[in-house]
Amino acid sequence: MTQSAIRTHYLQVLKDLIAIPSVSAKHENLDEAANFITHIFESLGAEVIHDNIFYAPFIIAKFKASVPDAKTVIIYNHYDVQPAEPLDQWRTQPWELTESDGHLWGRGVNDDKGNLIARITALVEYLTEHDQQLPVNIVFVVEGAEEFASKDLTRYLDKYQSQLKADLVIWESGDRSTDERVEVSGGTKGIVTFDVTVQTADIDLHSSLSAVVDSAAWRLTRALATLYDDNNHVAVKGFYDDVLQPNAREKALVAQLPLTSSALVEQYHLAVPLLTQQTGEDLQETLYFQPSLNIEGIQTGYQGNGVKTVLPALASAKMEARLVPNMSPEKTVQQIQTHFHQLGFDDITVTQTLGESGYRSDMSDPEVLRVIDIVRRISQKEPMIMPTSAGTGPMFDVYHATQAPIASLGIGYAHSFDHAPNENIRLRDYFEHIDVIKALIADYAKKY
């Protein structure tokens, strides 16, 4: 097959994969998506492990080098996606890959199915152009619960750790900066999600009793208000104690990012000042190197049409803390529970739901520098080097299993709208990433 034919074929494969609504948060269609991907790898002659004993099937696909003592590159991706709702805000059908004006639209096209298929395409092209011979071992590791805090990934990694030693890990995805430079990052924040709940009576009461009876709604909101101090710092004792501070190189790398307060305000139409505008702290360092605490949602009382005069008996909040390296998800939740207890909110319960630790790679590692050099050569622009992203992923667990430096890059751009309606990529970025991965494979054939 020609390069054009290969790329056309795998765009159809991507379309078929997008059509599988593999939403891990709802535990929907995960087996179907995993079986589809396993079939792709088996058809290419890979040595495939398909393990479905935990929450979502886990796939390892090995393509062995044709030379002795070859290095190993692990390519990590996931096949699960976020829910598509709200459906009425999509300009296209979310489960149908749509090409329009040089873009591809659909849920998962960037996060993360498009990245996976682009990398498979690169491998197929290289094998086709080099008589099915590889200069490096390529191992795909594909999970199905990344959007659900990678539930059970550590159990899979522990089970197969002996087969996952590598020299480099290419991470799931990445974007371009606003000035159109490929971002190469080497870290992610951790996260812990938890529910905060209070119940003040067996049932909702008549609101006339609010003169003498406390409500769950007030109880919860008063408790949540204590989590931040007047300087917009988390007021939980010990919250910042274990934070791994950035080194000088890491600070210098984020200082050169083209992120500004005004750009954030304009991009998201913000109606309130940024927290760093109030604290006077550095925007980049705060976003990338400091932990945070967030209320995802609050539920209490009557939410229907009209008026219902009740005093709520139950109130709950879904919350998250974004963590940085050295911070423990479990310890953070315990600190928050202790904080409430010490302030007299003994009736408030804190229940952890998900947790992942943070991680940062050494961006001066020779294998990471190899990736950076290839991106520079293919894109003909200086890449944007970032020691970490502000988002979360299971990098810590993958590093623990592989003991390899990690470089994250991919097919996204500043307006890919991951997790939101109208997720999309640009075809030119998709094809360039294929070229980058193919060039990375080829680079291992060189003798240094």
N, C-alpha and C positions, 0 to 999 in steps of 0.2 A: 504493500500500500504506500502511496505517496504521503508526504507530510499533510497536505491538504485533506486527503481522504481520511487519514487518522484523526485529524482534529474535528472534521465533520462528524465522523462516527461517534467520537466520545462526547461531543456536544449533545448528540441524541441520547447517549447513555446518561448524561447529566440530566436531561429532560425527564427521563424515566425515573431517575432517583429523586428528583424534586417532587414528582407526582406521588411519592410515598410520604404521607404526613407523619413522619416518625418523631412524635412529640414525647420526649422522655418525662416531662412533668406530669403528663396524663397516662404514661405507660402505654402509648398507642403506636402500633405498627413497627415496633423495634425489631421484632423477628423478621418481618418482611424486608426491611431495609438491610439488615445484616446478611440475610440470605442472598439478597441481590448483589451486595458487594463481594461476598465470598465467591459467588459464581464468577464475577469478573476476574478475581485473582486466580481462581482455578483454571479458567479458560486461557490465562496467560502462562500457565505452567508453574505457578508459584507453589511452594510448600506451605500449605495453609493450616492453621489451627483456628477452629471455630468453636468457641466455648460459650455455652448459654446457661451455666449453672446459677448465675447470680441475676441481678435486676435486669441487665441488658446484655445481649450477646457481645462477646469480645473477640476480636479477630487479629491474628498475627499472620502476615504473608511474607515469606522469605524468598528473595531472588538472589541466588548465590553468584558470586564473582567467578570468573573463569581463570583467575590467576591466584597463585598461592599467597598466603599471608596478607590478603586484602583487608583494608579497613572496612568498617561497618557504619553505615548511616541509617539511623532510624527515622522514619517519617511518621509523625503522630498526627492523627486526624480524628474526627468524630462524625457519626452519621445522624445523630439526633439533632433536633432543632427546637426553637422556641415555638409556643403557640402562635397562630397567625392572627388571632383576634387583636384589635377590632377589625372585622372583615370589611366593614363599610368604608374604611379609610384607604383601602388598596386601590391603586389605579389599574391593576391587572388581577387575574385570579392567582392567589398566593401559591397554590399547588400545581400551577402550570407554568413551566419556564417560558417566558415571553421575551422575544428579541425586539427591541425598538430603539431607533436612533443611536445605534452603537452600544446599547446597554442590554444586559440580561436581567430580568426581573423574576423574583420568586422567593418563597421562604426557604432559606438555607443556601441560596446561591453564593453567598459570601461566607456564611457561618453555618456549616463548614463544608457543605457538599461540593461546592465549586472548587475549593482548594484541593480537596481529595482527588477529584476527577482530573484537574489540571496536572497534578503530580503523576497520576497514572498515565496520562497522555504523554508526559515528558519521558517516562520510562519506556513506554511502547515505541516512541519515536527513536530513542537512543538504541534500543535493541534492534529495531528495523534497520537502522543506518549502520550498525556495527555487527552484523551477522550473528545476532542474538548473544553477544558476548559482553559481560560487564566487568569493569575494572575495580568495582567496589561492591560489597554486599549491601543490598537495599532491603530493609525490613520495614514493612508498613505495620503500624500498630493503630488499630481503629477501635474506638470504644463507642458506646451508645447512650451514655448518661452524662456527658459533659455539661449539658444545660441543666442538670439536676445535681450539681456539685460533684460530678463524677462518682456517683454512688457505686460502691463495690470495686472501683478501679484498683484500689490498693490491694484488695484480695486477689484480683487477677494478676497484678504485677508481682505480688509475692509468690504466687503459684508458678509463674513463668520467668522469674528473675534470672535464672541461670541461662536463659536463651536471649537475654536482652542487653548484654554488655555491648557497648558501642563506642565509637569515636566522636560522633556528632549526632545530635537530635535536631531535626527540622520540625519546628512547632506548627501548630494547626493553621495559623492564618496571620495576616498583618495588613496594614493599610498603607496609603501614601499620605504624606503630610500635605498641608494646604498649599505648599509651594511645589507640589508634584514630585517629591522625592520619596523613594521607597524607604519605609521604616523597617529597620532591623533591630529588634529588641531581644533582650535576654532574660526577662523576668516577668513575674506576675505578682499581684497582691494576693494574699489569702483572703478568706472570708469565713465568717460564722454567721449563720442565720438562726433566729430564735423567736419564739412567741412569748409575749408578756401578757398575762391574763389576771384579772381580778373579778371576784364575784362578791357582791355585797348583800344579796338576798336570794331567796329561792326563785322568785319571779319578779318581773317588772312591777313597780308600784305606781299608784296614782301620783301624778306630779305635784299635787297639793302637799304631799308629804315632804317635798324638797326643802321646806322651811326647817325641818328637824331631822331629816334622814339624809345621810351622804349617799351619793350615787356612784355606781361603778365608773361612769363616764368621767366624773370629776376626779375620782380617786386615781384613775389611770393617767389622766392628763397631768395632774399634779406630780405624779411620780416621774413621768417621762420628762417633764420640764426640769427636773433636777439633774438630768444626765449631762447637761451643758452648763458651763458657768457664764458669767457676764461677759467674758472675753472670747466666747465662742470656742472654748476648748472643752474636751470631754472631761467631766468632773468626777469620773469614776476613779477611785484610789487605785494606783498601780497600773492604770490602763496603758501608760506610755513607758513603763519601766523597762520592758524587754525589747523595745524598738531598736532594730539594727540601723545605726546611722549610716548614711551614704559616705563613701570615701571621696577624695578630691576629684578623681576622674569621673565618678558617677555624677557628682554635682556639676562638673563642667559639661558633661554630655547633655543633661537636661536643660542647662542654661542656654544652650544654643537652639533649643526647640522654638519654632515660630509661634508659640502659644502666647496670646495676650488676653488680658481681662476684657478689653473691648471686643475682641473677636468672639469670645465666649458669649458675651451679652448679645451680640448681633446674631450669632448662629442659632441660639436657642431662645431669642426674644425674651431674655430674662427681665423680670419686673422688680427684682430685689437685688441689692448689692451682693457681690461675691463675698464669701466669708473672709477671704484674704484681704479684701479691701477694707474690712472692718478691723482685722487683726494687724494689718501691716506686714504680714509674713509673705515670703516669696511664693508666687503662684506655682511655678514648676516644682519646687522642692516639696511643697505641701501636697500637691496632687499625686506625685509619684513616690514620695518617701515617707509620708505620714499616714497613720491609720485614721479611720473615720467611723462615725456612728450614724445610722440612718433609720428613719421610720419608713417602711415600705407601704404600710397601710394601717388604718385604725377602723375597728368595727364596734359599734355599740348602739343600743336604742333602736328607735323606729326610723326606717329609711324609705318608706313608701310615699305615695302621693298624699297630699293634704297634711293634716295635723293629727297627731296622736299624743295626747298629753300623758306621757309616762316618765317615770324615774327609772332609768336603766339599772338592772341588777347585774348585768354582765358586760364587761368591756375587754377587748383584746387588741393587741397591736402585733403586726408582723414586723420584725426589725432585722437589721444586719449590721455587722461591723466589718469593714474592710481592713485587713491585717497586713502588716509588712513582715519580712523575715524575722525570725526569732519569737514572734508572738504565737501563742497557743490558742486555738479556737476554744478548747474546753476551759482553759484558765480564764479567758476573757469573759465567757458566760458566767463563770462562778464569781468573778469580780463584780459583774453587774448585779447579780442576785444579792451579793453581800452589801453592795451600795444601797439597794432598796431596803434591806433589813436594817442597816445602821441608821437610816433616816425614818424608821418607824413604819415602813410599808411591808410589814410581815405577811400580809395577806396576798401580796403580789407574787405570782409564780413566774419563773423564767425557764423555758423549755427549749433546749437546743434542737434544731432540726437538721442542719447541714453544716459541714465545716471542712475547710481546706487551709493548709499552711502556705505562706508566701515563699518566693524563691527569687534570687537574682544570679545570673550567670556572670562569669568573668568575660567581659567584652574584648579583652586582649588575648584570649586563648587563640592559638594558631588556627584551629578549625573554624572558629567564629570569624577570624580575619579572612579565611579562605572564602567564606560566604559573602562577606562584605566586599571583597575584591571582585567577585563574580557579579554581584549586583551592580557595582560601579561600572563594570565593563559592558554589561548587557544594556543597562538603562541609560548609560552615557551621562549619568548625573551622580553627584556625590550622595550616597544614601544617608538617611537620617538615623544615626546610631543612638539607641535608647537602652539604658541598663535595665529598664523595666517598663511595663505598661501600667496604666492605672486600673486595668481590669483584672479579672480573676481566672485562673485555670489551674489544673493539677500539675504544674511544673515541678513542684517540690517532690511529689510522689514519683514522677517519671525520672527525675534526676536520681533519686534514691535507688531506683531499680537499675538504671543504665550507667550511672557514674560518668555521664558524658555532658559536655557543654551543650547548651541549647540556644538555638537562634530561631527567632520567630519572624516570619515574613509571609506575604501572601498577595491576594488579588484584589483586596479592598481599596477604597479611596475615601475621601473625607465625607462623602454623602452616600455611603453604602447602606445606612439605616439598619444596621444589625439589630435584631430583637424588636424592630418597629415595623409598621406597615411600609410597603414599598421597598423592601430589601432589594438591592441591586448591585451589579458590578459593571465595569466597562469592559467590552470585549478586548480592547487593546491591552488592558492590564492583565487580563486572563491569559492572553497569548504570550505576553512578555514573561509572565511567571513560568509558563511552560519552558520558555527558552532559558530562564535562570536555572531551573532544576536540571534540565538537560545539560547545561554547561557545568553544573556542579558535578554531575556524574562523570562527565568527560575529564574534569580536572584531576580526578584520581588516577587517570591513565598517564599523567605526566610524571616524569622522574625528576625529583628535586635533589 
